[in-house]
Amino acid sequence: MQIRLYARGLAAVGEQVCSGSIAFLEDTNVIPVQVSEEMLTKAEQDAEKLISGIMNREFSACPWDQCKACDYVRICRFV
């Protein structure tokens, strides 16, 4: 979603975005990210929904394996 939101932001200031990708520096792997209008609109809608939930304090913890690597693991009551 992050790459698509960056693409949406660039489009908002007049920059044309025709492709996107995520580059993993450790293994030099590059994964393409679709930046079609449909995908950008969905990313924007998803972000608005998440932000609205956060602003209204409507979110719940979803602990999973990655939580062990989180900077807040020592103080999080959900891990």
MOPAC internal coordinates of N, CA, C and O (Angstrom, degrees):
PM7 1SCF
backbone

  N    0.0000 0     0.00 0     0.00 0    0    0    0
  C    1.4475 1     0.00 0     0.00 0    1    0    0
  C    1.5319 1   110.59 1     0.00 0    2    1    0
  O    1.2310 1   119.67 1   145.67 1    3    2    1
  N    1.3118 1   118.24 1   -34.33 1    3    2    1
  C    1.4609 1   121.48 1  -175.60 1    5    3    2
  C    1.5310 1   112.04 1   -60.11 1    6    5    3
  O    1.2310 1   120.12 1   134.64 1    7    6    5
  N    1.3041 1   117.38 1   -45.36 1    7    6    5
  C    1.4716 1   120.88 1  -179.46 1    9    7    6
  C    1.5247 1   109.85 1   -62.54 1   10    9    7
  O    1.2310 1   120.72 1   138.91 1   11   10    9
  N    1.3138 1   116.23 1   -41.09 1   11   10    9
  C    1.4706 1   119.96 1   179.98 1   13   11   10
  C    1.5215 1   111.68 1   -66.91 1   14   13   11
  O    1.2310 1   119.97 1   144.19 1   15   14   13
  N    1.3219 1   117.67 1   -35.81 1   15   14   13
  C    1.4661 1   119.89 1   176.75 1   17   15   14
  C    1.5261 1   111.03 1   -68.65 1   18   17   15
  O    1.2310 1   120.12 1   142.81 1   19   18   17
  N    1.3297 1   117.37 1   -37.19 1   19   18   17
  C    1.4644 1   120.28 1   174.15 1   21   19   18
  C    1.5280 1   109.77 1   -61.62 1   22   21   19
  O    1.2310 1   120.57 1   136.94 1   23   22   21
  N    1.3268 1   116.52 1   -43.06 1   23   22   21
  C    1.4704 1   120.57 1   179.57 1   25   23   22
  C    1.5222 1   110.36 1   -62.46 1   26   25   23
  O    1.2310 1   120.40 1   138.84 1   27   26   25
  N    1.3364 1   116.84 1   -41.16 1   27   26   25
  C    1.4658 1   120.93 1   178.66 1   29   27   26
  C    1.5308 1   109.94 1   -63.30 1   30   29   27
  O    1.2310 1   120.17 1   138.46 1   31   30   29
  N    1.3131 1   117.29 1   -41.54 1   31   30   29
  C    1.4612 1   121.48 1   178.64 1   33   31   30
  C    1.5169 1   112.02 1   -64.04 1   34   33   31
  O    1.2310 1   120.62 1   137.38 1   35   34   33
  N    1.3173 1   116.43 1   -42.62 1   35   34   33
  C    1.4688 1   119.92 1   177.69 1   37   35   34
  C    1.5222 1   110.96 1   -62.70 1   38   37   35
  O    1.2310 1   120.70 1   138.31 1   39   38   37
  N    1.3285 1   116.26 1   -41.69 1   39   38   37
  C    1.4647 1   120.01 1   178.50 1   41   39   38
  C    1.5317 1   110.59 1   -62.62 1   42   41   39
  O    1.2310 1   120.44 1   144.65 1   43   42   41
  N    1.3247 1   116.76 1   -35.35 1   43   42   41
  C    1.4690 1   121.08 1  -179.40 1   45   43   42
  C    1.5182 1   112.72 1   -65.13 1   46   45   43
  O    1.2310 1   120.26 1   155.18 1   47   46   45
  N    1.3386 1   117.11 1   -24.82 1   47   46   45
  C    1.4691 1   120.34 1   178.35 1   49   47   46
  C    1.5325 1   111.70 1  -103.48 1   50   49   47
  O    1.2310 1   120.97 1  -163.59 1   51   50   49
  N    1.3420 1   115.75 1    16.41 1   51   50   49
  C    1.4521 1   120.24 1   172.80 1   53   51   50
  C    1.5149 1   116.98 1    92.57 1   54   53   51
  O    1.2310 1   119.82 1  -175.20 1   55   54   53
  N    1.3031 1   117.95 1     4.80 1   55   54   53
  C    1.4639 1   120.54 1   178.77 1   57   55   54
  C    1.5232 1   109.70 1   -87.97 1   58   57   55
  O    1.2310 1   120.18 1   -44.40 1   59   58   57
  N    1.3102 1   117.26 1   135.60 1   59   58   57
  C    1.4533 1   121.34 1   177.72 1   61   59   58
  C    1.5314 1   109.09 1   -87.98 1   62   61   59
  O    1.2310 1   120.74 1   -54.02 1   63   62   61
  N    1.3140 1   116.18 1   125.98 1   63   62   61
  C    1.4566 1   121.83 1   179.32 1   65   63   62
  C    1.5207 1   107.59 1  -114.34 1   66   65   63
  O    1.2310 1   120.72 1   -59.13 1   67   66   65
  N    1.3306 1   116.22 1   120.87 1   67   66   65
  C    1.4656 1   119.17 1  -178.54 1   69   67   66
  C    1.5256 1   112.66 1  -113.70 1   70   69   67
  O    1.2310 1   120.14 1   170.06 1   71   70   69
  N    1.3332 1   117.34 1    -9.94 1   71   70   69
  C    1.4644 1   119.54 1   177.34 1   73   71   70
  C    1.5203 1   109.33 1  -157.82 1   74   73   71
  O    1.2310 1   121.60 1   -19.75 1   75   74   73
  N    1.3272 1   114.55 1   160.25 1   75   74   73
  C    1.4497 1   120.75 1   177.61 1   77   75   74
  C    1.5158 1   109.29 1  -146.44 1   78   77   75
  O    1.2310 1   120.64 1   -18.99 1   79   78   77
  N    1.3177 1   116.37 1   161.01 1   79   78   77
  C    1.4594 1   119.98 1   178.71 1   81   79   78
  C    1.5172 1   110.41 1  -160.39 1   82   81   79
  O    1.2310 1   121.70 1   -17.78 1   83   82   81
  N    1.3251 1   114.35 1   162.22 1   83   82   81
  C    1.4549 1   122.24 1   173.72 1   85   83   82
  C    1.5197 1   106.46 1  -116.45 1   86   85   83
  O    1.2310 1   120.15 1   -52.93 1   87   86   85
  N    1.3196 1   117.31 1   127.07 1   87   86   85
  C    1.4643 1   122.02 1   179.34 1   89   87   86
  C    1.5227 1   109.44 1  -109.03 1   90   89   87
  O    1.2310 1   120.92 1   -54.67 1   91   90   89
  N    1.3137 1   115.85 1   125.33 1   91   90   89
  C    1.4597 1   122.03 1   176.23 1   93   91   90
  C    1.5202 1   107.79 1   -96.33 1   94   93   91
  O    1.2310 1   120.80 1   -65.89 1   95   94   93
  N    1.3114 1   116.08 1   114.11 1   95   94   93
  C    1.4534 1   121.41 1  -171.95 1   97   95   94
  C    1.5201 1   113.62 1   -71.45 1   98   97   95
  O    1.2310 1   119.93 1   148.81 1   99   98   97
  N    1.3240 1   117.75 1   -31.19 1   99   98   97
  C    1.4541 1   119.60 1  -177.60 1  101   99   98
  C    1.5264 1   113.17 1   -66.09 1  102  101   99
  O    1.2310 1   120.47 1   139.73 1  103  102  101
  N    1.3335 1   116.70 1   -40.27 1  103  102  101
  C    1.4683 1   118.93 1  -178.10 1  105  103  102
  C    1.5330 1   113.02 1  -115.75 1  106  105  103
  O    1.2310 1   120.17 1  -170.46 1  107  106  105
  N    1.3209 1   117.28 1     9.54 1  107  106  105
  C    1.4653 1   124.93 1   179.71 1  109  107  106
  C    1.5378 1   113.16 1    55.77 1  110  109  107
  O    1.2310 1   120.40 1  -154.06 1  111  110  109
  N    1.3066 1   116.84 1    25.94 1  111  110  109
  C    1.4533 1   121.99 1   178.18 1  113  111  110
  C    1.5315 1   108.84 1   -82.95 1  114  113  111
  O    1.2310 1   120.25 1   -43.27 1  115  114  113
  N    1.3286 1   117.13 1   136.73 1  115  114  113
  C    1.4650 1   122.53 1   178.03 1  117  115  114
  C    1.5184 1   107.95 1  -123.10 1  118  117  115
  O    1.2310 1   121.27 1   -53.86 1  119  118  117
  N    1.3395 1   115.17 1   126.14 1  119  118  117
  C    1.4590 1   120.77 1  -179.29 1  121  119  118
  C    1.5274 1   108.41 1  -114.54 1  122  121  119
  O    1.2310 1   120.32 1   -56.01 1  123  122  121
  N    1.3332 1   117.00 1   123.99 1  123  122  121
  C    1.4719 1   119.05 1   178.82 1  125  123  122
  C    1.5259 1   111.64 1   -69.18 1  126  125  123
  O    1.2310 1   120.91 1   -31.42 1  127  126  125
  N    1.3322 1   115.87 1   148.58 1  127  126  125
  C    1.4659 1   122.78 1   177.42 1  129  127  126
  C    1.5243 1   107.23 1  -124.25 1  130  129  127
  O    1.2310 1   120.81 1   -53.48 1  131  130  129
  N    1.3260 1   116.06 1   126.52 1  131  130  129
  C    1.4621 1   119.84 1   178.68 1  133  131  130
  C    1.5281 1   109.89 1   -67.71 1  134  133  131
  O    1.2310 1   120.63 1   -46.35 1  135  134  133
  N    1.3246 1   116.39 1   133.65 1  135  134  133
  C    1.4661 1   120.71 1   179.20 1  137  135  134
  C    1.5302 1   110.64 1  -125.83 1  138  137  135
  O    1.2310 1   121.26 1  -140.08 1  139  138  137
  N    1.3314 1   115.19 1    39.92 1  139  138  137
  C    1.4650 1   119.54 1   175.89 1  141  139  138
  C    1.5250 1   109.05 1   -68.40 1  142  141  139
  O    1.2310 1   120.39 1   -19.64 1  143  142  141
  N    1.3046 1   116.87 1   160.36 1  143  142  141
  C    1.4627 1   121.51 1   178.86 1  145  143  142
  C    1.5252 1   110.54 1   -56.17 1  146  145  143
  O    1.2310 1   120.37 1   139.20 1  147  146  145
  N    1.3103 1   116.89 1   -40.80 1  147  146  145
  C    1.4650 1   121.50 1   178.91 1  149  147  146
  C    1.5349 1   111.33 1   -60.66 1  150  149  147
  O    1.2310 1   120.40 1   135.53 1  151  150  149
  N    1.3250 1   116.84 1   -44.47 1  151  150  149
  C    1.4631 1   121.18 1  -179.36 1  153  151  150
  C    1.5327 1   111.24 1   -69.11 1  154  153  151
  O    1.2310 1   120.21 1   142.85 1  155  154  153
  N    1.3301 1   117.21 1   -37.15 1  155  154  153
  C    1.4672 1   120.85 1   178.53 1  157  155  154
  C    1.5226 1   110.93 1   -67.37 1  158  157  155
  O    1.2310 1   120.47 1   139.22 1  159  158  157
  N    1.3144 1   116.70 1   -40.78 1  159  158  157
  C    1.4619 1   121.21 1   178.01 1  161  159  158
  C    1.5251 1   110.45 1   -63.36 1  162  161  159
  O    1.2310 1   120.41 1   136.22 1  163  162  161
  N    1.3230 1   116.81 1   -43.78 1  163  162  161
  C    1.4689 1   120.23 1   178.60 1  165  163  162
  C    1.5213 1   111.06 1   -62.80 1  166  165  163
  O    1.2310 1   119.72 1   136.83 1  167  166  165
  N    1.3272 1   118.13 1   -43.17 1  167  166  165
  C    1.4633 1   121.44 1   179.25 1  169  167  166
  C    1.5285 1   110.13 1   -61.82 1  170  169  167
  O    1.2310 1   120.67 1   138.09 1  171  170  169
  N    1.3263 1   116.32 1   -41.91 1  171  170  169
  C    1.4604 1   120.42 1   179.36 1  173  171  170
  C    1.5299 1   110.81 1   -64.10 1  174  173  171
  O    1.2310 1   120.27 1   135.99 1  175  174  173
  N    1.3172 1   117.10 1   -44.01 1  175  174  173
  C    1.4616 1   121.01 1   178.64 1  177  175  174
  C    1.5265 1   111.33 1   -64.04 1  178  177  175
  O    1.2310 1   120.52 1   137.48 1  179  178  177
  N    1.3279 1   116.62 1   -42.52 1  179  178  177
  C    1.4670 1   120.74 1   178.17 1  181  179  178
  C    1.5292 1   110.62 1   -61.87 1  182  181  179
  O    1.2310 1   120.39 1   136.46 1  183  182  181
  N    1.3346 1   116.87 1   -43.54 1  183  182  181
  C    1.4618 1   120.90 1   179.55 1  185  183  182
  C    1.5272 1   110.88 1   -63.79 1  186  185  183
  O    1.2310 1   120.32 1   137.58 1  187  186  185
  N    1.3310 1   116.99 1   -42.42 1  187  186  185
  C    1.4650 1   120.53 1   178.89 1  189  187  186
  C    1.5208 1   111.03 1   -61.94 1  190  189  187
  O    1.2310 1   120.33 1   140.48 1  191  190  189
  N    1.3269 1   116.97 1   -39.52 1  191  190  189
  C    1.4624 1   121.37 1   178.62 1  193  191  190
  C    1.5303 1   110.37 1   -65.11 1  194  193  191
  O    1.2310 1   120.34 1   135.30 1  195  194  193
  N    1.3261 1   116.96 1   -44.70 1  195  194  193
  C    1.4643 1   120.62 1   178.92 1  197  195  194
  C    1.5233 1   111.57 1   -63.69 1  198  197  195
  O    1.2310 1   120.39 1   135.40 1  199  198  197
  N    1.3131 1   116.86 1   -44.60 1  199  198  197
  C    1.4714 1   121.11 1   179.97 1  201  199  198
  C    1.5155 1   110.77 1   -63.38 1  202  201  199
  O    1.2310 1   120.29 1   137.62 1  203  202  201
  N    1.3133 1   117.06 1   -42.38 1  203  202  201
  C    1.4587 1   121.23 1   178.48 1  205  203  202
  C    1.5266 1   110.33 1   -60.85 1  206  205  203
  O    1.2310 1   120.31 1   136.71 1  207  206  205
  N    1.3240 1   117.01 1   -43.29 1  207  206  205
  C    1.4549 1   120.72 1   178.37 1  209  207  206
  C    1.5171 1   111.92 1   -62.32 1  210  209  207
  O    1.2310 1   120.41 1   137.65 1  211  210  209
  N    1.3159 1   116.82 1   -42.35 1  211  210  209
  C    1.4586 1   120.78 1   178.92 1  213  211  210
  C    1.5260 1   110.75 1   -64.93 1  214  213  211
  O    1.2310 1   120.61 1   134.37 1  215  214  213
  N    1.3213 1   116.44 1   -45.63 1  215  214  213
  C    1.4601 1   120.51 1  -179.30 1  217  215  214
  C    1.5303 1   111.68 1   -62.59 1  218  217  215
  O    1.2310 1   120.60 1   147.65 1  219  218  217
  N    1.3269 1   116.45 1   -32.35 1  219  218  217
  C    1.4618 1   121.24 1   179.78 1  221  219  218
  C    1.5261 1   112.39 1   -94.22 1  222  221  219
  O    1.2310 1   120.87 1  -171.53 1  223  222  221
  N    1.3339 1   115.94 1     8.47 1  223  222  221
  C    1.4615 1   123.02 1   179.96 1  225  223  222
  C    1.5168 1   111.51 1    56.45 1  226  225  223
  O    1.2310 1   121.04 1  -143.39 1  227  226  225
  N    1.3485 1   115.61 1    36.61 1  227  226  225
  C    1.4616 1   122.23 1   179.37 1  229  227  226
  C    1.5274 1   109.07 1  -108.57 1  230  229  227
  O    1.2310 1   120.95 1  -104.34 1  231  230  229
  N    1.3007 1   115.79 1    75.66 1  231  230  229
  C    1.4567 1   119.82 1   177.14 1  233  231  230
  C    1.5218 1   108.15 1  -150.14 1  234  233  231
  O    1.2310 1   121.07 1   -28.81 1  235  234  233
  N    1.2930 1   115.57 1   151.19 1  235  234  233
  C    1.4540 1   119.52 1   178.89 1  237  235  234
  C    1.5227 1   109.22 1  -125.40 1  238  237  235
  O    1.2310 1   121.29 1   -24.43 1  239  238  237
  N    1.2978 1   115.14 1   155.57 1  239  238  237
  C    1.4627 1   120.52 1   179.30 1  241  239  238
  C    1.5319 1   109.61 1   -70.55 1  242  241  239
  O    1.2310 1   121.21 1   -37.14 1  243  242  241
  N    1.2979 1   115.29 1   142.86 1  243  242  241
  C    1.4674 1   122.15 1   177.39 1  245  243  242
  C    1.5191 1   108.82 1  -131.05 1  246  245  243
  O    1.2310 1   119.92 1  -111.94 1  247  246  245
  N    1.3201 1   117.76 1    68.06 1  247  246  245
  C    1.4644 1   119.57 1  -176.96 1  249  247  246
  C    1.5296 1   111.96 1   -61.77 1  250  249  247
  O    1.2310 1   121.09 1   -35.73 1  251  250  249
  N    1.3318 1   115.53 1   144.27 1  251  250  249
  C    1.4617 1   122.07 1   177.88 1  253  251  250
  C    1.5183 1   107.94 1  -154.46 1  254  253  251
  O    1.2310 1   120.09 1     5.65 1  255  254  253
  N    1.3029 1   117.43 1  -174.35 1  255  254  253
  C    1.4674 1   122.10 1  -173.75 1  257  255  254
  C    1.5248 1   113.81 1   -57.24 1  258  257  255
  O    1.2310 1   119.58 1   143.77 1  259  258  257
  N    1.3123 1   118.41 1   -36.23 1  259  258  257
  C    1.4626 1   121.67 1  -178.10 1  261  259  258
  C    1.5301 1   112.42 1   -66.12 1  262  261  259
  O    1.2310 1   120.26 1   161.42 1  263  262  261
  N    1.3214 1   117.11 1   -18.58 1  263  262  261
  C    1.4642 1   120.15 1  -179.88 1  265  263  262
  C    1.5246 1   111.74 1   -58.38 1  266  265  263
  O    1.2310 1   119.96 1   151.02 1  267  266  265
  N    1.3067 1   117.69 1   -28.98 1  267  266  265
  C    1.4616 1   121.45 1  -178.68 1  269  267  266
  C    1.5254 1   112.02 1   -62.80 1  270  269  267
  O    1.2310 1   120.10 1   156.33 1  271  270  269
  N    1.3180 1   117.41 1   -23.67 1  271  270  269
  C    1.4654 1   121.82 1  -178.97 1  273  271  270
  C    1.5326 1   112.52 1   -97.08 1  274  273  271
  O    1.2310 1   120.28 1   179.87 1  275  274  273
  N    1.3199 1   117.06 1    -0.13 1  275  274  273
  C    1.4654 1   121.89 1  -176.71 1  277  275  274
  C    1.5299 1   111.27 1   -72.44 1  278  277  275
  O    1.2310 1   120.69 1   -35.15 1  279  278  277
  N    1.3143 1   116.29 1   144.85 1  279  278  277
  C    1.4607 1   121.95 1   177.61 1  281  279  278
  C    1.5357 1   112.52 1   -64.48 1  282  281  279
  O    1.2310 1   120.11 1   159.60 1  283  282  281
  N    1.3198 1   117.40 1   -20.40 1  283  282  281
  C    1.4620 1   121.32 1  -176.05 1  285  283  282
  C    1.5281 1   113.29 1  -101.78 1  286  285  283
  O    1.2310 1   119.98 1  -170.19 1  287  286  285
  N    1.3227 1   117.64 1     9.81 1  287  286  285
  C    1.4654 1   121.32 1  -175.38 1  289  287  286
  C    1.5295 1   112.31 1   -57.30 1  290  289  287
  O    1.2310 1   119.86 1   147.91 1  291  290  289
  N    1.3183 1   117.87 1   -32.09 1  291  290  289
  C    1.4664 1   120.50 1  -178.35 1  293  291  290
  C    1.5136 1   113.52 1   -71.49 1  294  293  291
  O    1.2310 1   119.90 1   158.35 1  295  294  293
  N    1.3246 1   117.79 1   -21.65 1  295  294  293
  C    1.4671 1   119.93 1  -178.04 1  297  295  294
  C    1.5238 1   113.48 1  -115.04 1  298  297  295
  O    1.2310 1   120.07 1   174.58 1  299  298  297
  N    1.3075 1   117.46 1    -5.42 1  299  298  297
  C    1.4727 1   120.73 1  -177.29 1  301  299  298
  C    1.5256 1   110.12 1   -78.69 1  302  301  299
  O    1.2310 1   120.70 1   -52.06 1  303  302  301
  N    1.3066 1   116.27 1   127.94 1  303  302  301
  C    1.4587 1   120.42 1  -178.27 1  305  303  302
  C    1.5261 1   112.25 1   -82.89 1  306  305  303
  O    1.2310 1   119.75 1   176.55 1  307  306  305
  N    1.3266 1   118.09 1    -3.45 1  307  306  305
  C    1.4595 1   121.01 1  -176.94 1  309  307  306
  C    1.5292 1   113.69 1   -98.10 1  310  309  307
  O    1.2310 1   120.46 1   172.00 1  311  310  309
  N    1.3249 1   116.73 1    -8.00 1  311  310  309
  C    1.4678 1   119.57 1  -177.29 1  313  311  310
  C    1.5058 1   109.60 1   -96.99 1  314  313  311
  O    1.2310 1   120.10 1   180.00 1  315  314  313

